[in-house]
Amino acid sequence: MNISFSNAIRLSILSLAIFQLFCTSPDQKKESLQSLHDQAMKFVKISNLDSASIVFEKLLTRDPENYLALLGLAEIKLREKDITEAIRYLTKAVRADTNRVEAAFQLAQIYRFTGNEKKSKILLERIVKQFPTYAPACMAYADVLMTDAPPNPEGALNQYESILSLNPESQKAQAGAAASRLRLGDFSRAAAGFKELLKLTPQDPHLTFLYATTLHWLQDYKSAVQAYKTAIDVLPIGSPLRPVRLWNLRLAYTALHQRYPGDLDTNYIFDVQLTGNTETLEFTDVAHRMGVDKIDRGRGGSWADLNGDGYLDLFSVGIHSPHGVYLREADYFVEIEHRSSLDDLIGGWATAIADYDNDGNLDVYVTRDAWEGPKKNSLYSNDGNAHFTDLADDFGVADKDDSFTAAWGDINSDGWLDLYVANGVTGSGAPNKLFVNQDGKNFNERGNDWRVDDTGTSLGIALGDYDLDGDLDVYVSNVSGANKLYKNNGSSFSDITHIAGVEKPLNGSYIPLFFDSDSDGDLDLFVSAMSYYEDVVESIKSSEPTFRNPAHLYRNNGKDRFTERAVEAGLGRSYGAMGAGAGDLDNDGLADLYLANGGPLMARFEPNALFLKREDAYIEIGQQAGVANLGKGHGVAFADINEDGNLDIYLGSGGHYPGDVWPNSLYLNSGTQFNSVSINLMGSENNQFSIGANVTVHSGQYSRIQRLDAGSGFGSTNSYLLHYGLGVHDRIDSVFVSWPSGKQETHYPTTKERNLIFNYSQYE
């Protein structure tokens, strides 16, 4: 074998080093290793990283599991922005010495700031258990718990209190504890904590705002007004934080004085550009009087006759709270207690009501997971008396992925209702599921076969026959990335998103709705979006369209083409629209739009918005109409609960954190001078409630189509009685019914009957 001279020299040196290593006493070896480490650290201090790396590597040849050398090399790789190599060295260091905390903590921080929150949380949890007095890890773990999905402010508070038991003077831990208490709803102790901290740092721009927010939640509006002023005064001129604080001050001042701006100095006034609109409706919140004002961080809600007595009942879900089942009794509702298998504390996100087994009783599907932790979904089978049994496991629809919303519809046109579920909202990559109904006896998951197994961050679903070819198409909103429009071809779907031009919003999409926004006889598409609070407030101030993540309204042009026209239609502002519903609330023959707004921040107080449709655009009247609720709205469900010919609104409300609680609302509509007609479809044996039917009512100049939905908006179901306002025409010219089976017929009512019933069996 030929060896070059230089290689021979290196081999001789390596052999000598090995000889010296094994012939050195333990004390000498330890001293030699320490000397090498000291030499390497000198190079690190003068930023001679190449030389430091050589020495650390030399140290590792002598001691392959030398903790300090591995830690040093990781530090060098971080400085060189080689994250992969830094993680490799830190992982080795953690294994080399399980009794040292530095490498493990550094590794957890890298995971956290590179987007791997799950690994970071697991590692930090392990660190704080092994090293409960290591304050940096306790602090980092507390911060993770505060922003986790689901949030755990109680766990965060425990970590902050642990730090304070060791170091009572830690202002960061004191601030964290106060913020945790704010999110937990312990407002008095939170306010006391912020107040003490402000004695030390009275000009802190963050603490002053949190203190004002906490007083706002305490409904101590007098103190909150003064605190908001201070939070504004500490900001530098031109600060982008100023508008939000001025808006919150406006709300607190108005709550205190019932007027605005009153005696406020001009420096504290938040001017709103008024639209000059004088039109309005009047709604009254009767939730408390009628017994449905539950405080459960409300999410989806659905109207249906659950016990077969001919009256609409209400099924609602909230976070970590038993489901609400309210049966109608005279002019109020009675909540069922311990009569159904619904009194657990799991709670739910979305509800979708349908008769999946065609036994004449309406059943309920509830999604459970989303951002609140993994739980199976439920399929509650109804015995006809509002007694429910969860059969999700038995029927194969439990779906343990991170579900958000769900909807029923006969996808394959076999007469049986199938179920589509949106998954992956947490970024898990879980596919959406299409559960195909097998004659009401079981379900088979066929999402991949039908090519609708979207693996994006799916949040919302809309089912509708946008192309009027007789089968159901699917729109999916993804909270990050492009949305999807799937065209039903009869045996599978085609992704025609880009052809149709309906992929936006690309970030923050929330709830999609198929509805006839322009009363031209086809389904248009609305997609709400979650905008930042700062953008919402700026939009409130200007009343001008924004390009910062607005909602989108797509007009159906036919032939698989849509045109975006939100700005043109008066919907171009920024909103945190988490829920939405469409219906003719003023009975003028045009579909109106209600947005349930909010966001996760405790300091976010965003009013819901009610848009009345006029010939050329929508006008916003939420404040005048009495429905500008600040309570972090979610589920929106329409029904005429008192049968007076006007659509009423159920609203599920509540925020992200345990302390962000608001009562759910039921807004009774006082109506206008216009009349309406309700249409009740009595379906076939396979689909008795006619879910999926399309009904087009021609009245005067309008031809408005509605689909009978079972799951829309934020996990809600409207009344199965289809509602049509008549406007000035005051009568129906014709009704075109396209039944789920494909059968079609046209009716010409000869009287001004306000409640029309069409029976499928009469036309077989």
C-alpha positions in Angstrom: 0.0 0.0 0.0 1.4 3.4 -0.9 1.0 6.2 1.6 2.0 9.8 0.8 4.5 11.5 3.1 2.0 14.0 4.5 -0.6 11.2 5.2 2.2 9.2 6.9 2.9 12.2 9.1 -0.8 12.6 10.0 -1.0 8.8 10.8 2.0 9.0 13.0 0.6 12.0 14.9 -2.8 10.3 15.3 -1.1 7.1 16.6 0.9 9.2 19.0 -2.2 11.0 20.2 -4.0 7.6 20.8 -0.9 6.3 22.6 -0.8 9.3 24.8 -4.5 9.1 25.5 -4.3 5.5 26.8 -1.1 6.1 28.6 -2.3 9.2 30.5 -3.5 9.0 34.0 -7.2 10.0 34.7 -6.2 13.2 36.4 -3.8 14.1 33.5 -6.6 13.2 31.0 -9.1 15.4 32.8 -6.6 18.3 32.9 -5.8 17.8 29.2 -9.5 17.9 28.3 -10.1 21.0 30.4 -7.1 22.7 28.7 -8.5 22.0 25.3 -12.0 23.3 26.3 -10.4 26.5 27.7 -8.4 26.9 24.4 -11.6 26.5 22.3 -13.5 29.0 24.4 -10.8 31.6 23.9 -11.3 31.2 20.2 -15.0 31.5 20.6 -14.7 34.7 22.6 -12.7 36.4 19.8 -15.1 34.9 17.1 -12.5 32.6 15.6 -15.0 29.9 15.1 -13.0 27.8 12.7 -10.2 27.4 15.2 -12.6 26.8 18.0 -14.3 24.1 15.9 -11.0 22.3 15.3 -10.1 22.3 19.0 -13.6 21.1 20.0 -13.4 18.3 17.4 -10.0 17.4 18.8 -11.5 17.2 22.2 -14.2 14.9 20.9 -11.6 12.5 19.5 -10.4 12.1 23.0 -13.8 12.1 24.7 -16.6 11.4 22.1 -19.3 12.2 24.7 -17.8 15.4 26.1 -20.8 17.5 27.0 -19.1 20.8 26.9 -17.5 20.2 23.5 -20.8 19.1 22.0 -22.4 22.2 23.5 -19.7 24.4 22.2 -20.0 23.0 18.7 -23.7 23.6 18.8 -23.1 27.2 19.7 -20.7 27.6 16.8 -23.3 26.1 14.4 -26.0 28.4 15.7 -23.7 31.4 15.0 -23.1 30.0 11.5 -26.9 29.6 11.2 -26.5 25.9 10.5 -29.6 24.9 12.5 -29.6 21.2 11.4 -26.0 20.7 12.7 -26.7 22.6 15.9 -29.7 20.3 16.6 -27.5 17.3 16.0 -24.8 18.4 18.4 -27.4 19.4 21.1 -29.2 16.1 20.8 -25.9 14.3 21.4 -25.1 16.6 24.3 -28.5 15.8 25.9 -27.8 12.1 25.6 -24.2 12.5 26.9 -25.2 14.0 30.2 -28.8 13.8 31.3 -28.1 15.6 34.5 -27.2 18.9 32.7 -29.9 21.3 31.6 -28.2 23.7 29.2 -28.2 21.6 26.0 -31.8 20.4 26.6 -33.0 24.0 27.1 -31.1 25.3 24.1 -32.6 22.5 22.0 -36.1 23.3 23.2 -35.7 26.9 22.3 -34.5 26.1 18.8 -37.5 23.9 18.2 -39.8 26.6 19.5 -38.4 29.4 17.2 -38.2 27.2 14.1 -41.9 26.3 14.3 -41.7 22.8 15.9 -43.8 23.8 18.9 -44.8 20.2 19.7 -41.2 19.0 20.2 -40.4 22.2 22.1 -43.3 21.7 24.5 -42.5 18.0 25.1 -38.9 18.8 25.9 -39.7 21.8 28.1 -42.2 19.8 30.0 -39.5 17.2 30.7 -37.0 19.9 31.7 -39.3 21.6 34.2 -40.1 18.2 35.8 -36.4 17.3 36.2 -35.2 20.9 37.0 -38.1 22.6 38.7 -35.9 25.5 39.9 -34.4 26.3 36.5 -36.3 29.6 35.9 -35.5 30.1 32.2 -37.1 26.8 31.3 -40.1 27.5 33.6 -40.5 30.8 31.9 -40.2 29.4 28.4 -42.6 26.6 29.2 -45.1 29.1 30.6 -44.9 31.1 27.5 -45.6 28.0 25.4 -48.6 27.1 27.5 -50.0 30.6 27.1 -49.9 30.3 23.3 -50.5 26.6 22.9 -53.4 25.0 21.0 -55.5 24.6 23.1 -54.2 27.4 25.4 -53.3 26.4 28.9 -53.2 29.7 31.0 -53.7 27.7 34.2 -50.6 25.6 33.5 -48.7 28.8 32.6 -49.8 30.4 35.8 -48.4 27.4 37.8 -45.0 27.9 36.1 -45.0 31.6 36.8 -45.9 31.0 40.4 -43.1 28.4 40.7 -40.6 31.0 39.5 -42.0 33.6 42.0 -41.6 31.1 44.9 -37.9 31.1 44.1 -37.6 34.7 43.0 -40.5 36.9 44.3 -39.0 40.0 42.6 -39.1 38.6 39.1 -41.1 41.2 37.2 -41.3 39.0 34.1 -42.9 36.2 36.1 -45.2 38.7 37.9 -46.4 40.0 34.5 -46.8 36.5 33.1 -48.9 35.5 36.2 -51.1 38.6 35.8 -51.6 37.9 32.1 -52.5 34.3 32.8 -55.1 35.4 35.3 -56.6 37.8 32.7 -57.0 34.9 30.3 -58.4 32.7 33.0 -61.0 35.3 33.9 -59.6 36.1 37.4 -59.8 39.8 36.6 -59.5 41.2 40.1 -56.2 39.5 40.8 -55.0 40.2 37.3 -55.7 43.9 37.8 -54.0 43.9 41.2 -50.9 42.3 39.6 -50.7 44.8 36.8 -51.3 47.7 39.2 -48.3 46.7 41.4 -46.1 46.2 38.4 -47.0 49.7 37.1 -45.7 51.2 40.3 -42.3 50.0 39.3 -42.6 50.7 35.5 -45.5 53.3 35.1 -44.5 54.0 31.5 -44.5 50.4 30.2 -46.5 50.5 27.0 -47.5 46.8 27.2 -48.5 46.7 30.9 -50.5 49.9 30.7 -52.7 48.4 28.0 -53.1 45.1 29.7 -54.1 46.9 32.9 -56.7 48.9 31.0 -58.0 45.8 29.2 -58.4 44.0 32.6 -60.4 46.9 34.0 -62.5 46.8 30.9 -63.3 43.2 31.5 -64.1 44.0 35.2 -66.6 46.5 33.8 -65.0 49.2 35.9 -65.4 51.5 33.0 -64.5 54.7 34.9 -61.1 53.3 35.8 -60.7 51.6 32.4 -61.2 55.0 30.7 -58.4 56.6 32.7 -56.1 53.5 32.2 -56.7 53.6 28.4 -55.7 57.3 28.4 -52.5 56.4 30.2 -51.8 53.5 27.7 -52.2 56.1 24.9 -50.1 58.7 26.6 -47.0 56.4 27.0 -46.9 55.7 23.3 -44.5 57.7 21.0 -46.1 60.0 18.4 -47.3 58.1 15.4 -47.2 54.7 17.1 -49.2 52.1 15.2 -50.5 50.9 18.5 -52.5 54.1 19.1 -55.7 53.4 17.0 -56.5 50.1 18.8 -56.2 51.9 22.2 -58.3 54.8 21.0 -61.0 52.4 19.8 -61.0 50.4 23.1 -61.2 53.7 25.0 -64.2 54.7 22.8 -66.0 51.5 23.8 -65.2 51.9 27.5 -66.3 55.5 27.5 -69.5 54.8 25.7 -70.3 51.9 28.1 -69.7 54.4 31.0 -71.6 57.4 29.7 -73.9 56.0 27.1 -72.6 58.8 24.7 -69.5 59.7 22.8 -67.2 61.6 22.7 -68.7 63.6 25.6 -66.0 65.5 27.4 -63.1 63.6 26.0 -60.1 65.7 25.0 -59.5 65.6 21.2 -56.3 63.7 21.7 -58.4 60.7 22.8 -61.1 60.8 20.3 -61.5 58.0 17.7 -63.5 59.4 14.8 -65.5 57.0 12.7 -66.4 57.8 9.1 -70.1 57.4 9.1 -71.8 56.1 5.9 -74.9 58.3 6.1 -77.1 55.2 6.1 -80.5 55.8 7.8 -82.0 52.4 7.0 -82.3 49.9 9.8 -83.9 46.8 11.3 -84.6 46.3 14.9 -83.6 43.2 16.8 -84.0 42.4 20.5 -81.9 39.8 22.3 -84.4 37.5 24.0 -81.9 34.7 24.8 -82.2 35.2 28.6 -86.0 35.4 28.5 -86.2 32.3 26.4 -83.6 30.4 28.3 -80.8 30.0 25.7 -78.3 32.5 27.0 -75.8 29.8 28.0 -72.2 30.9 28.8 -70.1 28.1 27.3 -67.7 29.9 24.8 -70.4 29.1 22.2 -69.6 27.7 18.8 -72.0 26.1 16.4 -75.8 26.1 16.7 -78.5 24.4 14.8 -82.3 24.7 14.5 -84.4 21.5 14.1 -87.5 19.8 15.4 -85.7 17.2 17.6 -88.7 15.7 19.4 -91.3 15.6 16.5 -93.7 18.0 18.1 -93.8 20.4 15.2 -91.8 23.2 16.9 -88.2 24.2 16.3 -85.7 23.2 18.9 -82.1 24.3 19.3 -78.9 22.2 19.5 -75.8 24.2 20.5 -72.2 23.4 21.3 -69.4 25.2 23.3 -65.9 24.6 24.5 -65.5 22.1 27.3 -69.1 22.3 28.2 -72.0 19.9 27.9 -74.0 20.4 24.6 -77.1 22.5 24.8 -80.3 20.8 23.8 -83.3 23.2 24.1 -86.8 22.0 23.5 -89.5 24.6 22.7 -92.2 25.0 25.3 -94.7 27.8 24.6 -92.8 31.0 24.3 -89.5 29.7 25.8 -87.1 26.8 25.6 -86.3 24.2 28.2 -82.8 22.8 28.3 -82.6 19.0 28.5 -80.6 17.7 31.4 -79.5 14.1 31.9 -81.9 12.8 29.3 -79.3 12.3 26.6 -75.7 11.2 26.3 -74.6 14.8 25.9 -73.8 15.9 29.4 -70.0 15.3 29.2 -67.4 18.1 29.4 -65.8 17.5 26.1 -67.8 20.2 24.3 -67.8 20.7 20.5 -67.0 23.0 17.6 -69.6 22.4 14.9 -73.0 20.9 14.6 -74.7 19.5 11.4 -78.2 18.1 11.7 -79.7 15.6 9.3 -81.6 12.3 9.2 -78.7 10.0 8.1 -80.7 6.7 8.5 -84.0 8.0 7.1 -86.0 6.9 10.2 -87.8 10.3 10.4 -85.7 11.5 13.3 -83.1 14.2 13.0 -79.6 13.2 14.1 -76.6 15.4 15.0 -73.0 15.2 14.0 -70.6 17.2 16.2 -66.9 17.9 15.5 -64.7 18.0 18.5 -61.0 18.6 17.8 -59.8 21.6 16.0 -57.6 23.8 18.3 -58.9 22.4 21.6 -57.1 19.1 21.7 -57.7 15.7 20.1 -61.1 14.1 20.7 -63.3 11.9 18.5 -66.2 13.4 16.7 -69.7 12.2 17.6 -72.7 11.0 15.6 -75.7 11.4 17.9 -78.6 9.1 16.8 -82.0 10.5 17.8 -84.7 8.1 19.0 -87.4 10.7 18.1 -87.8 12.1 21.7 -84.5 14.0 21.7 -82.7 11.1 23.4 -79.3 10.7 21.8 -76.8 7.9 21.5 -73.4 8.4 20.2 -72.8 5.9 17.4 -69.8 7.4 15.7 -67.5 4.5 16.4 -70.1 2.0 15.3 -70.8 3.7 12.0 -67.1 4.6 11.3 -67.4 8.4 11.4 -65.6 9.2 14.7 -62.7 10.8 12.7 -59.9 11.3 15.3 -58.2 14.0 13.2 -58.2 17.8 13.9 -61.7 18.4 12.6 -63.4 21.8 12.4 -66.6 21.8 10.4 -68.8 19.2 8.7 -71.8 19.1 6.4 -74.3 16.6 5.1 -75.2 16.1 1.5 -76.0 13.3 -1.0 -72.6 13.4 -2.9 -73.2 10.3 -5.0 -76.9 10.9 -5.7 -78.0 7.5 -4.3 -80.6 9.0 -2.0 -78.6 8.6 1.2 -76.9 11.5 3.0 -73.1 11.5 3.0 -70.9 13.4 5.4 -67.9 15.7 4.5 -65.6 16.7 7.3 -62.9 19.5 7.2 -59.6 18.4 8.9 -56.0 19.6 9.3 -56.7 23.1 10.7 -53.8 22.8 13.1 -51.4 22.0 10.3 -51.3 18.3 10.9 -51.7 17.4 7.3 -54.7 15.2 8.1 -56.9 14.8 5.0 -60.5 15.9 4.7 -62.9 13.0 4.9 -65.8 12.0 2.8 -67.9 9.4 4.6 -70.2 7.7 2.0 -73.5 6.5 3.5 -74.2 2.8 3.0 -78.0 2.6 3.2 -78.0 4.2 6.7 -76.2 1.2 8.2 -72.6 2.3 8.0 -70.3 4.8 6.3 -67.2 4.2 4.2 -64.4 6.8 4.0 -63.9 7.6 0.3 -62.2 11.0 0.3 -59.2 9.8 -1.8 -61.4 7.8 -4.2 -63.5 10.9 -4.8 -60.4 13.2 -4.9 -61.6 15.6 -2.2 -59.1 14.5 0.5 -57.6 18.0 0.7 -54.6 18.0 3.1 -54.4 21.7 3.7 -55.4 23.6 6.9 -59.1 23.1 6.2 -61.5 25.1 8.3 -64.8 25.7 6.5 -67.0 23.8 4.1 -69.7 24.8 1.7 -71.8 22.3 -0.3 -73.8 23.6 -3.2 -74.7 22.9 -6.8 -73.1 26.1 -8.2 -73.2 24.9 -11.8 -76.9 23.7 -11.6 -76.1 20.2 -13.0 -77.9 18.3 -10.3 -75.1 17.2 -8.1 -73.3 18.7 -5.1 -70.0 20.6 -5.5 -67.7 21.3 -2.6 -65.8 24.4 -1.6 -63.1 24.2 1.2 -61.6 27.2 2.9 -58.0 26.7 4.3 -56.8 29.0 7.0 -53.4 29.1 5.3 -52.8 28.5 1.6 -55.2 28.4 -1.3 -58.9 27.4 -0.9 -60.3 24.7 -3.1 -63.4 24.4 -5.3 -64.2 20.7 -6.2 -66.6 20.2 -9.2 -68.7 17.0 -8.9 -68.4 14.9 -12.0 -70.8 12.2 -10.8 -68.2 9.6 -9.6 -65.4 11.9 -8.5 -64.4 15.5 -8.2 -62.2 17.8 -10.2 -60.2 20.6 -8.6 -61.2 23.6 -10.7 -60.1 26.3 -8.2 -57.7 28.1 -10.6 -60.1 27.9 -13.5 -62.9 29.4 -11.4 -60.5 31.9 -9.8 -61.7 31.3 -6.3 -58.6 30.4 -4.4 -58.4 33.6 -2.3 -58.1 34.7 0.5 -54.7 32.9 0.7 -54.3 33.5 4.4 -56.8 33.6 7.1 -59.8 32.2 5.2 -62.6 31.2 7.6 -66.2 30.5 6.6 -67.5 29.9 3.0 -71.1 30.3 2.1 -72.9 29.4 -1.2 -75.8 31.8 -1.6 -77.5 33.8 -4.2 -76.1 37.2 -3.4 -77.6 39.0 -6.4 -80.9 37.1 -6.8 -80.1 36.0 -10.4 -81.0 32.3 -9.8 -77.5 30.8 -9.2 -75.2 30.4 -6.2 -72.5 32.9 -5.6 -69.7 32.3 -3.1 -68.7 34.3 0.0 -65.5 33.6 1.9 -64.9 35.3 5.2 -61.4 36.1 6.5 -59.6 36.6 9.8 -58.0 40.0 9.8 -55.7 41.5 12.4 -57.3 43.6 15.1 -55.2 46.6 14.0 -56.4 46.3 10.5 -60.0 45.9 11.7 -59.8 49.1 13.7 -58.2 51.1 10.9 -61.0 49.8 8.6 -63.7 50.9 11.2 -62.1 54.3 11.3 -62.0 54.9 7.5 -65.0 52.7 6.4 -62.8 52.3 3.3 -61.9 49.0 1.5 -58.7 47.4 2.6 -56.2 45.2 0.9 -55.2 43.6 4.1 -56.9 40.2 4.1 -60.5 41.2 3.3 -63.3 38.9 2.8 -64.1 37.8 -0.8 -67.4 37.7 -2.6 -67.4 35.8 -5.9 -70.1 36.4 -8.4 -71.1 33.3 -10.3 -70.7 34.0 -14.1 -71.6 30.5 -15.2 -69.4 28.0 -17.1 -67.2 27.4 -14.0 -66.2 31.1 -13.8 -66.5 33.6 -10.9 -65.6 37.3 -10.5 -64.5 38.7 -7.2 -66.5 41.8 -6.3 -66.4 42.3 -2.5 -65.2 45.9 -2.8 -67.8 46.7 -5.4 -70.5 45.1 -3.2 -69.5 47.1 -0.1 -67.8 44.2 1.7 -64.2 45.3 1.2 -63.4 46.2 4.9 -61.3 44.1 7.2 -63.2 41.8 9.6 -62.3 39.0 12.0 -65.3 37.1 10.6 -65.3 33.7 12.3 -68.9 33.0 11.6 -71.4 34.1 8.9 -74.9 33.5 7.8 -77.0 34.6 4.7 -80.7 35.2 4.6 -83.3 37.8 3.7 -83.7 39.5 7.1 -85.7 42.5 5.9 -87.9 40.5 3.4 -87.1 42.7 0.4 -86.3 39.7 -1.8 -82.5 40.0 -1.5 -80.2 37.9 0.7 -78.5 39.8 3.6 -75.3 38.9 5.4 -74.5 38.7 9.1 -70.9 38.4 10.2 -69.9 37.1 13.6 -66.6 38.7 14.4 -63.7 38.4 16.9 -60.3 36.9 17.5 -58.2 35.3 20.2 -56.9 38.4 21.9 -58.6 39.3 25.3 -58.1 43.0 24.3 -60.1 42.5 21.0 -63.5 44.0 21.1 -64.8 43.8 17.6 -68.6 44.3 16.8 -70.5 41.9 14.7 -71.7 43.3 11.4 -75.1 43.1 9.6 -75.2 43.9 5.9 -78.5 44.6 4.2 -78.4 44.0 0.5 -79.6 46.8 -1.8 -79.7 46.8 -5.6 -76.0 47.6 -6.1 -74.3 46.9 -2.8 -74.5 46.0 0.9 -74.9 48.6 3.7 -73.8 47.9 7.2 -76.3 48.5 10.0 -75.2 46.3 12.9 -75.0 49.0 15.5 -78.4 50.5 14.6 -80.1 47.1 14.4 -78.8 46.1 17.9 -76.8 43.1 16.7 -73.2 44.5 16.9 -72.3 42.1 19.6 -68.7 42.3 20.9 -68.6 38.8 22.2 -66.3 36.9 19.8 -69.1 35.5 17.6 -69.0 32.0 16.0 -72.1 30.0 15.1 -74.9 31.8 13.2 -78.2 30.1 12.6 -81.4 31.6 11.1 -84.9 30.6 11.8 -88.4 32.2 12.2 -88.8 31.0 15.8 -92.0 33.0 16.5 -93.6 32.4 13.1 -94.2 36.0 12.4 -92.6 35.9 8.9 -89.2 37.3 9.9 -85.9 35.5 10.2 -84.4 35.6 13.7 -80.7 35.0 14.6 -79.1 32.6 17.0 -75.5 33.5 17.8 -72.9 31.4 19.7 -70.4 33.6 21.4 -67.1 33.2 23.3 -63.4 33.5 22.8 -60.2 31.5 22.7 -59.4 31.6 26.4 -61.3 30.3 29.4 -61.9 33.9 30.7 -63.2 35.2 27.4 -66.8 34.3 28.0 -70.0 35.9 26.8 -73.7 34.7 26.8 -75.1 33.2 23.6 -77.7 35.4 22.0 -81.1 35.0 20.3 -82.0 38.1 18.3 -85.7 38.5 17.6 -86.4 40.3 14.4 -89.2 43.0 14.6 -89.5 42.9 10.8 -90.4 45.5 8.1 -93.4 46.4 6.0 -92.6 43.5 3.6 -94.1 40.0 3.7 -92.4 36.7 3.3 -93.2 33.1 2.3 -91.8 29.9 3.9 -91.5 26.7 1.9 -91.6 23.3 3.5 -90.3 20.4 1.4 -91.7 16.9 2.3 -89.2 14.6 0.7 -88.9 11.0 -0.4 -88.5 8.0 1.9 -84.7 8.1 1.4 -84.5 11.8 2.2 -87.6 12.8 4.1 -86.3 16.3 4.9 -85.2 17.0 1.3 -81.7 18.0 2.4 -79.8 19.2 -0.7 -82.9 20.4 -2.6 -82.7 23.6 -4.6 -85.6 25.9 -4.6 -85.8 29.0 -6.9 -88.6 31.5 -6.2 -89.5 34.0 -8.9 -91.1 37.2 -7.5 -91.2 40.3 -9.6 -87.7 41.1 -10.9 -86.0 38.6 -8.6 -85.2 34.9 -9.1 -83.6 33.8 -5.8 -82.3 30.2 -5.3 -81.7 28.6 -2.0 -80.3 25.2 -1.1 -81.6 23.3 1.9 -78.4 22.9 3.9 -77.4 20.7 6.7 -74.2 22.3 8.0 -73.1 25.7 6.9 -71.2 28.7 8.2 -69.4 28.0 11.5 -70.8 24.6 12.1 -74.5 25.6 12.1 -77.7 24.5 10.5 -80.5 26.9 9.6 -84.2 26.0 9.9 -85.3 23.6 7.2 -88.2 25.9 6.3 -86.8 28.0 3.4 -87.5 31.7 3.9 -88.2 34.1 1.0 -88.9 37.8 1.4 -91.3 39.2 -1.2 -90.4 42.9 -1.1 -92.7 45.3 -3.0 -94.0 42.6 -5.3 -95.7 40.9 -2.3 -96.5 37.6 -4.1 -94.8 34.6 -5.7 -95.0 34.2 -9.4 -93.5 30.7 -9.5 -91.5 28.2 -7.5 -89.0 25.8 -9.2 -88.1 22.8 -7.1 -85.1 20.6 -7.9 -85.4 17.6 -5.6 -82.3 15.8 -4.3 -83.2 12.8 -6.5 -82.9 15.0 -9.6 -86.7 15.3 -10.2 -87.8 18.9 -11.0 -91.1 20.7 -11.1 -92.5 24.2 -11.2 -95.4 25.5 -9.2 -97.6 28.5 -9.7 -99.3 29.5 -6.4 -102.7 31.0 -7.0 -103.2 32.5 -3.5 -101.1 34.7 -1.1 -100.6 31.7 1.2 -97.5 32.5 3.4 -96.7 28.8 4.2 -96.2 26.6 1.2 -95.8 22.8 1.4 -94.6 20.7 -1.5 -94.7 16.9 -1.1 -92.3 14.9 -3.2 -94.5 11.8 -3.2 -97.2 13.6 -5.1 -94.9 13.9 -8.1 -93.6 10.4 -8.4 
